[in-house]
Amino acid sequence: MKEKRLLPLVLVGLACLCVLTAGLRAQAPRVNIPNPGVPQITTLEGNFTRVAYNNEAYTIIGYQLAQRSIGEEWMLLEVGLSLRDKTPDFKLTRGAFSIETPDGKTIPLATITEHRQADTRALENRSKVQRDSINYFPPNASRACRLGFFADPTQRIVAYDEVTLTDQSACVGRLYFHVPGGIKLGQHWLNVKFANSTLRVPFRIFTPDEEKLVSKNFKDIKKQVEEAFKK
C-alpha cells in the first residue's frame, strides 16, 4: 500500500469507532470521529475489537474485559502485533506501550514487579469468558509468536522485557496497565511506538446506552466502512 492511498482512508476507518450520538438517521447511526493525529487506518472488527495499521506495522486489540472493569484500577488488553510485509525486523520493548485516558493522562505499561504485586488472578479468571477473538492479522503474518511482557502466575512461563517482531510473526499477548482512580467512561488510546512510526488504537469505554447502540447497529456500521473502502 502506498502512502498517498493510506492517508485519505484515515477518516473512513475511524468513522466507525466512536461513540454514537443521540441523533440517529433511519438506517445508520451518526458518529463522532476520534482523530489519532498520525497517518493510519483504523477498523472495527467487533464490538470490542479494534485494528490500526500503517505502512510499517499492524496492531489489534480486544478490550471487552476493560469495558467490564469500569472503576477498577487494573486494565487488561488482549493485543496482537505484526510488521507489514517486507518491513525489517524490529525489537519492541516495554517502553513502546502506553495508554491515554479520557482525562488526558498517559499511563505506561506496568512493570513485571507491579503486576506481580497487584495479584491480578481474579482479572485473569474473568478474561476466560469476557474476551473476543483478535485473530485479524494480515496475510503475511503466519507464524505464531508470544507477546511475553507478562507471565500468568498459574503457569510455568517467564515474562520478558522485549519481543522481536518480523513481517511473518503474529505476536499475541496481554498488556496490563495500572489506572489510578479506576477505569473511566470515554475515549481511550493504546499507543505503540515502532521503529519509524506510532500506531494509536482508539477504544471507547461505553455507557450502557452507548454499548446497546453499538451492538444494535454494528452490522450497518461495518457495512458502511466496507463500502467506503471499496471507493
Helices and strands as residue ranges (DSSP letters): H 3-6, G 7-9, H 10-14, E 20-24, E 29-31, E 41-46, E 49-53, E 57-62, H 64-67, E 74-83, E 90-93, G 94-96, E 97-100, E 106-108, H 112-118, H 121-126, E 143-146, E 162-165, E 169-178, E 186-193, E 198-205, H 208-230
